Amino acid sequence: MPPTRRTFLAGTAAAAAGLAVSTFPDSAAADEHKEKRITLKQGATILLQGDSITDAGRDKKNAGKYNDFKVLGNGYAKLIAYHLLTVHADKELKIYNRGISGHKVPDLDARWGKDCIDLKPDVVSILIGVNDMWHKMNGRYHGTPESYETGYKALLKQTKDALPGVQLIVCEPFALRCGAVKDNWFPEWDQRVAAAKRVAESAGALFVPYQAMFDAAVAAGSPPAHWGKDGVHPSGHGQGLMAARWLAETELA
């Protein structure tokens, strides 16, 4: 009996997700996330939040729309949405992208009521942190790893207090050693990455290990610039790997 369209799509996405998972060699660390898988109820609202990596040139004039591919941008958020709206079409999902280029944790906090709480999302996925470091290196911000962690934890507490039952996804911020990412980013960048994982653990959030994923991809032989020439913004290849890993970790592939 030939496969149905749904099983074909699911199988294709699962294969892509498997590729993303294979770039993370620590199977024990990968397995620990399985118990925190994401579940989708009928009519669930999914919100993808963050900075320019999530924004990816989205149409902000029509930000109130959901499931609109111009509004979803041109990055990993759109790829995730394509998959979820196809494979889980029967669930009538509502997917929003509210990432804004250049934003840091304090910027998220300033707009969190309008761009998160008011949408009453069932699932909130956040990728934030690279600008907290990049803007500091450019002399436009003075936040520390400690203020990043404290502010991020407060943001997730606010979210859980306002939205009991919300499912949280913390995406590990990442930097590739090329372009704008110089040796002077380290070791502070590593401290910020570690802080993001602690934030996820303290909030009981599912954690998507993007830095570990890209580190493993580079260690396997691909140059950092293959995944993002400026060291911060992923290429099309990088966006695809991110979407596949997100779907694998949430078990929505």
C-alpha positions as CSV (number, residue, x, y, z in Angstrom):
1,M,0.0,0.0,0.0
2,P,1.6,3.4,-1.0
3,P,2.3,5.9,1.7
4,T,-0.1,8.7,2.3
5,R,0.9,12.3,1.8
6,R,1.0,12.8,5.5
7,T,3.2,9.7,6.2
8,F,5.5,10.8,3.4
9,L,5.9,14.3,4.8
10,A,6.4,13.0,8.3
11,G,9.1,10.6,7.1
12,T,10.9,13.3,5.2
13,A,10.9,15.6,8.1
14,A,12.0,12.9,10.5
15,A,15.0,12.1,8.2
16,A,16.0,15.8,8.3
17,A,15.5,15.9,12.0
18,G,17.7,12.8,12.3
19,L,20.5,14.7,10.4
20,A,20.3,17.5,12.9
21,V,20.4,15.2,15.9
22,S,23.4,13.4,14.4
23,T,25.4,16.7,14.8
24,F,25.0,16.4,18.6
25,P,27.2,13.5,19.7
26,D,26.2,13.4,23.3
27,S,23.3,10.9,23.1
28,A,22.8,11.0,26.9
29,A,22.3,14.8,26.7
30,A,20.0,14.4,23.8
31,D,17.9,11.7,25.6
32,E,17.3,13.9,28.6
33,H,15.1,16.2,26.6
34,K,12.7,13.4,25.5
35,E,10.7,13.6,28.7
36,K,10.0,17.2,28.0
37,R,8.5,16.7,24.6
38,I,5.9,19.3,23.3
39,T,2.3,18.3,22.9
40,L,-0.2,20.2,20.6
41,K,-3.8,20.4,21.5
42,Q,-6.5,21.2,19.0
43,G,-6.3,24.9,17.9
44,A,-3.0,25.4,19.8
45,T,-1.2,28.8,19.4
46,I,2.5,28.6,18.9
47,L,4.7,31.7,19.3
48,L,8.3,32.0,18.0
49,Q,10.2,34.8,19.7
50,G,13.7,36.3,19.5
51,D,15.9,38.6,17.5
52,S,16.9,38.9,13.8
53,I,17.5,35.1,13.5
54,T,13.9,34.5,14.3
55,D,12.7,37.8,12.6
56,A,14.4,36.9,9.3
57,G,12.8,39.7,7.4
58,R,9.2,39.1,8.4
59,D,6.4,41.4,7.4
60,K,5.8,43.5,10.5
61,K,2.9,45.6,9.0
62,N,0.7,42.5,9.2
63,A,2.1,41.0,12.4
64,G,-1.4,40.4,13.7
65,K,-1.9,37.6,11.2
66,Y,-1.0,34.0,12.0
67,N,0.1,31.2,9.6
68,D,0.9,33.9,7.0
69,F,4.2,33.0,5.3
70,K,5.3,36.7,4.8
71,V,4.6,37.3,8.4
72,L,6.6,34.2,9.4
73,G,9.8,35.5,7.9
74,N,12.4,33.7,5.8
75,G,14.2,31.6,8.4
76,Y,13.9,28.6,10.7
77,A,10.6,29.9,12.1
78,K,9.0,29.6,8.6
79,L,10.5,26.2,8.1
80,I,9.1,25.0,11.4
81,A,5.7,26.5,10.5
82,Y,5.6,24.9,7.0
83,H,6.2,21.5,8.7
84,L,3.7,21.9,11.5
85,L,0.9,23.3,9.4
86,T,1.3,20.4,6.9
87,V,1.9,17.4,9.1
88,H,-0.5,18.6,11.8
89,A,-3.1,20.2,9.5
90,D,-5.9,18.5,11.5
91,K,-5.1,20.5,14.6
92,E,-5.8,23.9,13.1
93,L,-2.7,25.5,14.7
94,K,-2.1,29.3,14.9
95,I,1.6,30.1,14.5
96,Y,3.1,33.6,15.1
97,N,6.6,35.0,14.6
98,R,7.3,38.0,16.8
99,G,11.1,38.1,16.6
100,I,12.6,41.6,16.1
101,S,16.1,42.3,14.7
102,G,18.6,43.6,17.2
103,H,16.7,42.7,20.3
104,K,18.2,41.5,23.6
105,V,16.5,40.2,26.8
106,P,15.6,43.7,28.1
107,D,13.9,44.4,24.7
108,L,11.8,41.2,24.9
109,D,10.8,42.2,28.5
110,A,9.7,45.7,27.3
111,R,7.3,44.2,24.7
112,W,6.4,40.9,26.4
113,G,2.8,41.9,27.2
114,K,1.8,42.8,23.7
115,D,4.0,40.3,21.8
116,C,3.5,37.3,24.1
117,I,1.0,37.4,27.0
118,D,-1.8,39.0,25.0
119,L,-1.6,36.2,22.3
120,K,-2.2,33.6,25.0
121,P,0.1,31.1,23.4
122,D,0.1,27.4,24.4
123,V,3.8,27.0,23.2
124,V,6.4,29.7,23.4
125,S,9.8,29.2,21.7
126,I,12.6,31.8,22.5
127,L,16.0,32.3,20.9
128,I,17.7,35.3,22.4
129,G,21.2,36.1,23.6
130,V,23.6,36.9,20.7
131,N,22.8,40.6,20.6
132,D,23.3,40.8,24.4
133,M,26.9,39.9,23.6
134,W,27.4,41.4,20.1
135,H,26.1,44.8,21.2
136,K,28.3,44.7,24.2
137,M,31.3,44.0,22.0
138,N,30.3,47.0,19.8
139,G,30.1,49.3,22.9
140,R,26.3,49.7,22.6
141,Y,25.3,47.7,25.7
142,H,26.9,46.8,29.0
143,G,25.0,43.7,30.2
144,T,26.8,40.8,31.8
145,P,26.2,37.1,31.7
146,E,24.7,37.5,35.1
147,S,22.2,40.1,34.0
148,Y,21.3,38.1,31.0
149,E,20.5,35.1,33.1
150,T,18.6,37.0,35.8
151,G,16.6,38.9,33.2
152,Y,15.8,35.8,31.2
153,K,14.7,33.9,34.3
154,A,12.4,36.7,35.2
155,L,10.9,36.8,31.7
156,L,10.1,33.1,31.9
157,K,8.6,33.4,35.4
158,Q,6.4,36.2,34.2
159,T,5.3,34.0,31.3
160,K,4.4,31.0,33.5
161,D,2.6,33.2,36.0
162,A,0.5,34.8,33.4
163,L,-0.1,31.6,31.3
164,P,-0.4,28.6,33.5
165,G,0.2,25.5,31.5
166,V,2.2,27.2,28.8
167,Q,4.9,25.0,27.3
168,L,8.3,26.8,27.1
169,I,11.1,26.1,24.6
170,V,14.5,27.8,25.2
171,C,16.8,27.7,22.2
172,E,20.5,27.8,22.9
173,P,22.0,31.0,21.5
174,F,25.0,30.3,19.2
175,A,28.0,31.9,17.6
176,L,30.1,30.6,14.8
177,R,33.9,31.4,14.9
178,C,34.0,33.6,11.8
179,G,32.9,37.0,10.6
180,A,32.0,39.3,13.5
181,V,32.8,36.6,16.1
182,K,36.4,37.1,17.2
183,D,38.5,35.5,19.8
184,N,37.6,38.3,22.2
185,W,34.1,36.9,22.5
186,F,35.5,34.1,24.6
187,P,35.3,32.9,27.3
188,E,32.3,35.2,28.0
189,W,30.2,33.8,25.2
190,D,30.6,30.3,26.7
191,Q,29.3,31.7,30.0
192,R,26.2,33.1,28.3
193,V,25.5,29.8,26.6
194,A,25.8,28.0,29.9
195,A,23.4,30.6,31.4
196,A,20.8,29.9,28.8
197,K,20.8,26.2,29.7
198,R,20.4,27.0,33.4
199,V,17.5,29.3,32.5
200,A,15.8,26.5,30.7
201,E,16.3,24.1,33.6
202,S,15.0,26.5,36.2
203,A,11.8,27.1,34.2
204,G,11.3,23.5,33.3
205,A,11.6,24.4,29.6
206,L,12.6,22.1,26.8
207,F,16.1,23.1,25.6
208,V,17.2,23.1,22.0
209,P,21.1,22.8,21.9
210,Y,21.9,25.0,18.9
211,Q,25.5,25.9,20.0
212,A,26.3,22.2,20.6
213,M,24.7,21.3,17.2
214,F,26.8,23.8,15.2
215,D,29.9,23.0,17.2
216,A,29.5,19.3,16.2
217,A,28.8,20.2,12.6
218,V,32.0,22.2,12.4
219,A,33.9,19.5,14.2
220,A,32.7,17.0,11.6
221,G,34.5,19.0,8.9
222,S,32.3,21.9,7.6
223,P,33.7,25.4,7.9
224,P,31.9,27.8,10.3
225,A,31.0,30.1,7.4
226,H,29.0,27.3,5.7
227,W,26.5,27.7,8.5
228,G,26.6,31.5,8.8
229,K,29.2,33.8,7.1
230,D,29.0,36.6,9.7
231,G,29.2,34.2,12.6
232,V,25.8,35.3,13.9
233,H,23.1,35.0,11.2
234,P,22.7,31.5,9.9
235,S,22.8,30.7,6.2
236,G,20.0,28.8,4.4
237,H,21.8,25.6,5.4
238,G,22.0,26.8,9.0
239,Q,18.3,27.7,9.1
240,G,17.4,24.3,7.8
241,L,19.5,22.6,10.4
242,M,18.0,24.7,13.1
243,A,14.4,23.9,12.1
244,A,15.2,20.2,11.9
245,R,16.8,20.2,15.3
246,W,13.8,22.1,16.8
247,L,11.4,19.6,15.4
248,A,13.5,16.7,16.7
249,E,13.8,18.0,20.2
250,T,10.1,18.8,20.4
251,E,9.2,15.5,18.9
252,L,6.9,17.2,16.4
253,A,8.8,16.0,13.4
